[in-house]
Amino acid sequence: MRVPISLADLRVKYGFNRIAKKLQRNWRSTFSLSLASSQEILSKGLGYQDLHDLQKSANEHAKTVAVPTQDEVRDGISNSITDFCQSKKVTDMSERDVNHLVSLLPLHELTVFQTSRSQQAGTLASQSVFELITGPANDLAVAANQGKSKRPAHLRDDLSAELLKPPADPISQEELKSFWEVVERKGSLHDQCLCLGLLQGIRPLELLNVKAHDVYTTDQHSLLRIKNFKTRSRSGQLFMPSVFSTLIDQYVRQAKIPPIGYLFPSPKDSNVPMSLEQMHRIIGVYLREAIANPSQRRASSIRQSMLHVAAKHILERIAQNMGHQVSGMTMKYLRIPKSSTQK
């Protein structure tokens, strides 16, 4: 496996060098890692003999060369780090440390993956974003197949609890769709990212505390790290639709937000997140145009309504998988009162 490298990737503070710096800064051992060693590790992880071989091979690849996936590249870098630690007798880095370190590397900075992302963005632009954010089936399948703790944002709350306690006056799916269309048509990238996060059922306070490095992408899905404010665990990871990370990537570049910077900083001080009051002022402009009922023009109403929509989607999927023609039988299995889904 060789990752195609272009001359643009070799510029200072770009591509390859930016990833190497990230590797050096986040090195999790008492053994000091020099920039030269970081570059050697990364070169071997990308499939080259050493840094000289990588530099010499830049732009020699044909356009038809097979491009490895980002997950394959991360595996290669992990193996390279392990080999380096063994050769230097570094013993204070666990496999978990290595995996965490590799997950932080911005592989999307490489030209070959930027091309892939721009193609992806073009494809997403031709789709209905609302279909992506209200259809959790794909994310649900990924979560079930992988058996990991990461969950779609819609699924953070218990399914039966959401069905038992639906919103008293939920925003209709059509109005939610109208809300997103207004944001997409009139909103800046900042506002689009903010509203799309709310439309994933994320609590406003958790969303406002997200930093740029908390959003990252693998080949299968996009992930978002959040700080939980209402659960015992300090943090969690959520599956997100790929359009979310695509918009975030464009927004971060445009706004020049550093990796440790808040995605939605206060207008007065970028070192602190924007306040809930500031967030409500922003989304209020779009809510007034899209939603008729003034009492529903709140971030909490968006979250509750999206969770309710997702819960119904999931119930239908469970009924289908269990071979039930109607969801009533499935609800009996789950011990959910039928009236709770009909409000």
N, C-alpha and C positions, 0 to 999 in steps of 0.2 A: 504494500500500500504506500503510495506517494501522493501527498496532497499538492496539487499544482500551486506554485508560488509565482507571483508576478513581481516585476520591478517595483510596482507601487507598494507592495507589501513590505519592501525592504527600506522604505523611507523612515526617517527618525520619527518616533511617536505615532506610527501607523502600523497596521497589520501585524506582521511577525514581531517587530520590536515592542509593540504595545503589549502583546500577549506575553512576551518574555519578561517584561517589566512587571506585569501582573503576577506572574509565577514567582518572581524574586520577592516582591513585596509581601506576598501572602504565604511564603515558605513557613512551614509549621514545625521547624526543628531548631534546636540550639546550634546546630551546625550552620555556619554562615554560608549562604549561597551567593556567589558572585554573579554579576550580570552575564559574564562569559559562560559560566557553568549553566545558567538558566537557558541561554541561547543554545548550548550544546544539547541539553535535555530536550528542549522543544524541537530542535532539528531532527534528532533521532526519533522523537515521537511522531513527527510528520512524515517519517519514512526515508530520511536521508542518513548518510554515513556520519556527517558532522556539519557544522555551520558552513564550512567552505564548499562542501558538496551542494548544500541548499542554495547558496548564493550563485554558484556556477550554473545551477540548473534552472534558475529563474527564467521564465518565459520560453523555455525549451519545449514545453509540453504542447502537444497538438490539441486543438479545440475539442476533438472527439474523445480525449482521454477520459476514462471512467473516474468520476469523482467520488471518494468515500463519503459516507455520512458523517455528521458531526459526532454521533455516538461512537463510531469506529475510530475516529480521530482521538476522541477522549480516552478510549481504551489504549490506543497506541502511546499516548502521552503518559498514562498511568503506568504502563509497563516500563517506559523510559525512566520515569522517576524511581520506580522500584529498583531497576538495574543500577541507577546512579547511587541510591542509598546503600545498596549491597557493596558496591565498589569502594565507597567512602566509609563503610562501616557505620552508617547512620542508623541508630537503633530506636530513636525516640519518635518515629513517625509511623503510625498505625495505618492499616489499609483504609480505615475510615478517614483519617487525616488526608491521605492521598486523594481519595474520592472527592472529599470536600474541596480540596485545593483545585483539582481539575475542573470541578463544576463551576468555579468562579472565572475560568479563563474565557475571555470574549472571542471565541472562534469566529463569530460572525464578522469580525473585523477583517478577516482574510477576503481578498477579492473574489475568490471562487464561491464563497458563501454569500457575499453581498449580491452577486449576480442572481443566485438562487432566491434570495429574499426579495429582490426587486421583481422577479417573475412571480413570486408568491403574492406580493402586494398587488400586482396587476390583476391576478386571478381573483383575489378577494374583493377587489373593487367592483368586479362584475357580478358579485353575488349579493344576496340580501344579508346584511350584517345581522339583522334581527333573527333570521333563520338560524344563524350560528349561535346566537346567545340564548335562544329559547329551545334549542334542540340538544339536550344533554346526552343523547343516546351514545354518541361516539366516545365522549369522555367517560361515560359510565362503563362502556365495554372495556376501555383501556384500564380503568381502575379495577374492574373485576378480573381481568386477565393477569394483571401484574401483581395483584394482591398486596399492594403497598399502602402506606398510610396516607399518601397524597390523595385528595379527593377533589372532584369538580367543585367549584365555588358554590353552585346551587345545592350541593349535597352536604354542606357542613352541618346542617341541622337535621335531626332525626326525621325520616320520612313520615312516620305515623304521627309524630307530634305536629308537623306542618299540616297534615290532613285533618287532624283533630281540632286544630286551632287556626283555621283559615282567617285571613284579614276580614274585619267586619265589613269593610267597604273596599274591596280590591280594585285597583286600576285595571281596566279591561286590557286584553292583549292588543287590541287595535290601538288603544291610546298609548300603550307602552311603545308600540311600533311607531306611532306618530311622533312621540317624544324623541326617539332616536333619530328619526328622519329629519326633524327640525335641528337637532344638534349636529348631525352630519352635514346639513346644508349650510348652517349659519355659524357653527362653532369653530373655534381654533383647534389645533391639535391638542392643546392643553385641555380644553373643555371636552373634546371628544374622548380623550383618555379618562378623564374624571368621570364622565357620565357612563362610559362603557363599564368602568369598574363597579359603579353603583348598580348597573343592569346585570351584573353577575351575582348580585345578592351579597356583596361584601359590606360589612358594617362601615358607615362613614368614617368613624374614628380610626378604624384599622386601615382603611384605604388612604387616609391623609398621612399616616405614618410610614407608608411604603417609600423605600429609597430606590434609586435607579438600579442598583445591583441586586435588588430583590426580584427583578423580572428577568428570567432567562429562558432559553429555548433549547430543546433537544429535537431530534428528528421526528419523534412521535407526538410531542405536545409542548405547550408553553406552560411554564410553572411560575407561581407567584408566592414568595415568602411573605407571611404577614405576622404581626404580633397580635396574639389573642388577648383581648381585654375582658372577656367574659367566660373564659375557661381556665382550667388549672394549668394547662400547658402554656409555655411562654410564647411559642411560635408554631406555625403550621405552614404547610405547602399545599397550594390549591392548583388544580388543573384549570387552565384558561384557554379560550378559543385562540387559535393562532393569530387572528386579526388583532387581538389585544396587544401581543408582544410586537407585532408589526407596527402598530400605531405608536406604541411606547418608544420603539427604536427610532422612529422618525422624529418624534417629539423631543427625545433626549438630545439627539444630534442638533436639532434646530435651536433648542433652548440652551445648549451647551451645559447640560447638567452633569456634574461629576458623578462617578459611580456611587460615592457615599452621600450624595446630595438627595434631599427629599424630592420626590416627583412633583409634588404640589406644595412648593414652599410659600411662606408668607410673603406678600408683596413688599413688606417692610424689612424683613430679615430672612434671608435664604437659609439660615442655620436652624430655623424652626419651621414646622409645617404650617400650612394655612389653617385658620380657625374654622370651626363648624359654621360660624356665622358667615364667614367669607364664602365658604362652599355653597351655602344656601342662597346667597345673593347671586352666585354664578348660575346655578341650575334653575333658579326661579324664573329667569328670563325665558328659558326653553319650556319649562313646565306651564307657564301661563299661556303660551301659544298652543300647546299640544293637549292639555288636560282641562276639561270644562269645569270640573268640581274643584273649587278652591281648597276644600279640606283635604284633597288628595295630593296637593302640590308640595310634598315633603319627601326628603330622602328616605325616611323610614317607610313611607308608603310604596316607594319604588322597590325597596328591598323585600318587603313582605309580599308584594304582588308577584315579584319574580320568583320567590321561593314557592309560592302557591302554584304558579304556572309550571315550574319545574317538577313539583310534587305530582301534579296530574300527568305530566309526561312520563315520569318514572313509573307511576301506577299502571299506565297503559302498557308500558314496556314489560313490566312484570307479568301482567295478565297475558300478554302475547307469548312470553316465554313459558308460562305455565299451561298454555293451551286453552285459556278461558276465552270464550267468545265475548263475554261482557265483563266489565270490571267488578260487578257486584259480587261474584264468587270470590275474586281475588281479595276484595275488602273483607270478606268473612274470614279468609285465611289469615289476614293481617289484623283481624279484630278491630276494624275501623268502621264506625257508624256510617251508613250510606249517606245520611243527610249532611255529613261534614264536607263532602265534595260537591255538593249541589248548591252551595251558597254563592 
